[in-house]
Amino acid sequence: MSIRVLLVEDDRDFRESLESFLSDAGLEVCAVGDAAGLAREMTKAPPDVVVLDLNLPGTDGLSAALTMRETSNVGIVVLTGRTEKQDRFQGLAIGVDHYLTKPTDPAELELVIRNLHRRLSGAGSTPAEAREAAPWVFHAKQWVLESPAGIPVKLTGTELQILEPLVSRPGAPVSRTELMRHAGRQDPDETGRGLDLIIFRLRRKVEKACGFALPVVSARGKGYVFAGEVIFRPE
């Protein structure tokens, strides 16, 4: 069975080029240029994976992704020219499965699509369903973060110390100063990249290990927040 891909890209030349490449690679591709076309195709012939640009005319890609995630378990791969960290964090917080920035090798995109489809169509619930059905679990004594699908991710000491204040107060922003102090580190420049780098690497590690985007997102001007459901187990 072929993988149904809906490509949403407003640049006509790039859209047609990418559509041609993915079709030649054996994927079943439908391409549209805006969110209205996306909504129409989602109703008419729901795809397995949506490849979504963010800079769309009319409704932007992040808003479209949020609508999809609220109503569907479709796989979402963002492919955008937006390289700002905040855009990536916002997309992952919404629940997109992958965030790729242009220029991207089309062959890499094909692999991302195929791997995502395999994960979504595997036995058991999809990642989106698992997010709704089960929380994350933080095992402090074992130094383990357990994904909603029950996959354990072993943490380093620094990762444990950074996550602990976040998971103990889910939904509440924790300041950069408090996070670094809890980790026993000095970060004299509150706008520096020390903490950002730790969290970036932790997100990448968790997603690679269990296939879930870690819901630790930036709270602008405040710090970071764990924006998901989590059970904190100190023992």
C-alpha positions as CSV (number, residue, x, y, z in Angstrom):
1,M,0.0,0.0,0.0
2,S,1.4,3.4,-1.0
3,I,1.9,6.2,1.5
4,R,-0.5,9.1,0.9
5,V,1.2,12.4,1.3
6,L,-0.4,15.8,1.2
7,L,2.2,18.5,0.4
8,V,1.3,22.1,1.4
9,E,3.7,24.6,-0.2
10,D,2.9,28.0,-1.7
11,D,6.0,28.3,-3.9
12,R,4.8,26.7,-7.1
13,D,8.2,25.7,-8.5
14,F,9.4,24.2,-5.3
15,R,6.0,22.4,-4.8
16,E,6.1,20.9,-8.3
17,S,9.7,19.8,-7.9
18,L,9.1,18.2,-4.6
19,E,5.9,16.6,-5.7
20,S,7.7,15.1,-8.7
21,F,10.6,13.7,-6.5
22,L,8.3,12.1,-3.9
23,S,6.0,10.6,-6.6
24,D,9.0,9.1,-8.4
25,A,10.1,7.7,-5.1
26,G,6.8,5.7,-5.0
27,L,4.7,7.9,-2.7
28,E,1.1,8.9,-3.5
29,V,1.3,12.8,-3.5
30,C,-1.3,15.5,-3.6
31,A,0.0,19.0,-3.6
32,V,-1.8,22.3,-2.7
33,G,-0.7,25.8,-2.2
34,D,-2.5,27.0,1.0
35,A,-4.4,26.1,4.1
36,A,-7.7,26.2,2.3
37,G,-6.5,23.5,0.0
38,L,-5.2,21.5,3.0
39,A,-8.6,21.7,4.7
40,R,-10.4,20.6,1.5
41,E,-8.1,17.6,0.9
42,M,-8.2,16.6,4.6
43,T,-12.0,16.3,4.3
44,K,-12.0,14.7,0.8
45,A,-9.1,12.2,1.1
46,P,-7.3,12.2,4.4
47,P,-3.5,11.6,3.9
48,D,-1.2,9.5,6.0
49,V,1.4,12.3,6.3
50,V,1.1,16.1,5.7
51,V,4.3,18.0,4.7
52,L,3.5,21.5,5.7
53,D,5.2,24.9,5.0
54,L,4.6,27.5,7.6
55,N,4.7,30.7,5.5
56,L,1.3,30.2,3.7
57,P,-1.0,32.8,2.3
58,G,-4.1,33.4,4.5
59,T,-4.0,31.0,7.5
60,D,-0.4,30.2,8.4
61,G,1.1,26.8,8.8
62,L,1.2,26.8,12.6
63,S,-2.5,27.6,12.8
64,A,-3.2,24.9,10.3
65,A,-1.1,22.4,12.2
66,L,-2.9,23.2,15.5
67,T,-6.3,22.6,13.8
68,M,-5.1,19.2,12.4
69,R,-3.6,18.1,15.7
70,E,-6.9,18.9,17.5
71,T,-9.0,16.9,15.0
72,S,-6.7,14.2,13.5
73,N,-3.9,11.8,14.2
74,V,-2.3,12.5,10.8
75,G,1.5,12.6,10.7
76,I,2.8,16.2,10.4
77,V,6.2,17.1,9.0
78,V,6.9,20.8,8.9
79,L,9.2,21.9,6.1
80,T,9.9,25.6,6.3
81,G,12.4,28.4,5.8
82,R,11.7,29.5,9.4
83,T,14.9,28.7,11.3
84,E,14.1,30.6,14.5
85,K,14.2,28.4,17.7
86,Q,10.9,29.8,18.9
87,D,9.1,28.7,15.7
88,R,10.5,25.2,16.1
89,F,9.6,25.0,19.8
90,Q,6.1,26.2,19.0
91,G,5.6,23.6,16.3
92,L,6.8,20.8,18.5
93,A,4.6,22.0,21.4
94,I,1.6,21.9,19.1
95,G,2.4,18.3,18.3
96,V,4.1,18.2,14.9
97,D,6.1,15.0,14.5
98,H,9.1,16.5,12.7
99,Y,10.4,20.0,12.1
100,L,12.7,20.3,9.0
101,T,14.2,23.6,7.7
102,K,14.9,24.5,4.1
103,P,17.0,23.7,2.2
104,T,16.4,20.0,2.9
105,D,17.6,17.1,0.8
106,P,14.4,15.6,-0.8
107,A,15.9,12.1,-0.1
108,E,16.0,13.0,3.6
109,L,12.4,14.1,3.6
110,E,11.4,10.9,1.9
111,L,13.1,8.9,4.7
112,V,11.4,11.0,7.4
113,I,8.0,10.4,5.7
114,R,8.5,6.7,5.5
115,N,9.8,6.3,9.0
116,L,7.0,8.4,10.4
117,H,4.4,6.4,8.5
118,R,5.9,3.1,9.7
119,R,5.8,4.4,13.3
120,L,2.2,5.6,13.0
121,S,0.9,2.5,11.3
122,G,2.7,0.1,13.7
123,A,0.9,-2.1,16.2
124,G,-0.9,-0.4,19.0
125,S,-1.9,3.2,19.3
126,T,-0.4,6.0,17.3
127,P,1.9,8.6,19.1
128,A,-1.0,11.1,19.0
129,E,-3.3,8.6,20.6
130,A,-0.7,7.6,23.1
131,R,-0.3,11.3,24.1
132,E,-4.0,11.5,24.8
133,A,-4.2,8.1,26.6
134,A,-1.1,8.3,28.8
135,P,1.1,10.8,30.5
136,W,4.9,11.0,30.7
137,V,6.3,9.5,33.9
138,F,9.4,11.0,35.6
139,H,11.2,8.4,37.8
140,A,13.6,10.6,39.8
141,K,15.3,7.8,41.8
142,Q,16.0,5.7,38.6
143,W,17.0,8.8,36.5
144,V,14.5,7.8,33.9
145,L,11.8,9.7,31.9
146,E,9.2,7.3,30.5
147,S,7.3,8.3,27.3
148,P,3.5,8.0,27.0
149,A,4.1,4.8,25.1
150,G,6.1,3.4,28.1
151,I,9.6,3.7,26.5
152,P,12.2,4.6,29.2
153,V,14.8,7.2,28.4
154,K,17.9,7.2,30.8
155,L,18.9,10.7,31.9
156,T,22.2,12.2,32.8
157,G,22.6,14.0,36.1
158,T,22.3,17.4,34.5
159,E,19.2,16.3,32.5
160,L,17.6,15.0,35.6
161,Q,18.3,18.2,37.6
162,I,17.0,20.4,34.8
163,L,13.8,18.3,34.3
164,E,12.9,17.9,38.0
165,P,11.6,21.4,38.7
166,L,9.8,21.4,35.3
167,V,7.9,18.1,35.8
168,S,7.2,18.8,39.5
169,R,5.2,21.9,38.3
170,P,3.8,21.0,34.8
171,G,2.2,24.0,33.0
172,A,4.0,26.5,35.2
173,P,7.0,28.5,33.8
174,V,10.3,27.9,35.7
175,S,12.9,30.6,35.4
176,R,16.3,30.1,33.7
177,T,18.0,31.1,36.9
178,E,16.2,28.5,38.9
179,L,16.8,25.8,36.4
180,M,20.5,26.5,36.2
181,R,20.8,26.8,40.0
182,H,19.0,23.5,40.5
183,A,21.5,21.9,38.1
184,G,24.4,23.3,40.2
185,R,25.6,25.5,37.3
186,Q,26.5,29.1,36.9
187,D,24.9,30.9,34.0
188,P,25.8,34.6,34.5
189,D,24.3,35.6,31.1
190,E,20.6,34.8,31.4
191,T,20.2,35.2,27.6
192,G,23.1,32.8,27.1
193,R,22.9,29.5,25.3
194,G,24.1,27.1,28.1
195,L,20.6,26.1,29.2
196,D,19.2,26.3,25.7
197,L,21.8,23.8,24.5
198,I,21.1,21.4,27.3
199,I,17.4,21.4,26.5
200,F,17.9,21.2,22.8
201,R,20.1,18.1,23.2
202,L,17.6,16.6,25.6
203,R,14.7,17.1,23.2
204,R,16.7,15.5,20.4
205,K,17.8,12.6,22.6
206,V,14.2,11.9,23.8
207,E,12.7,12.1,20.3
208,K,15.3,9.8,18.9
209,A,14.9,7.3,21.7
210,C,11.1,7.0,21.9
211,G,9.7,8.9,18.9
212,F,7.9,11.5,21.0
213,A,8.6,15.3,21.0
214,L,9.5,16.2,24.6
215,P,7.0,18.9,25.6
216,V,9.5,21.3,27.2
217,V,8.9,24.6,25.6
218,S,10.2,28.2,26.0
219,A,8.1,30.6,28.0
220,R,9.1,33.9,26.4
221,G,10.7,36.2,28.9
222,K,10.3,33.7,31.8
223,G,12.1,30.5,31.2
224,Y,10.8,27.0,30.3
225,V,7.7,25.0,31.0
226,F,6.7,21.3,30.8
227,A,3.6,21.7,28.6
228,G,2.3,18.1,28.8
229,E,0.8,15.7,31.3
230,V,3.3,14.1,33.6
231,I,3.4,11.9,36.7
232,F,6.3,12.8,39.0
233,R,7.6,9.9,41.0
234,P,10.4,10.9,43.4
235,E,10.9,7.3,44.6
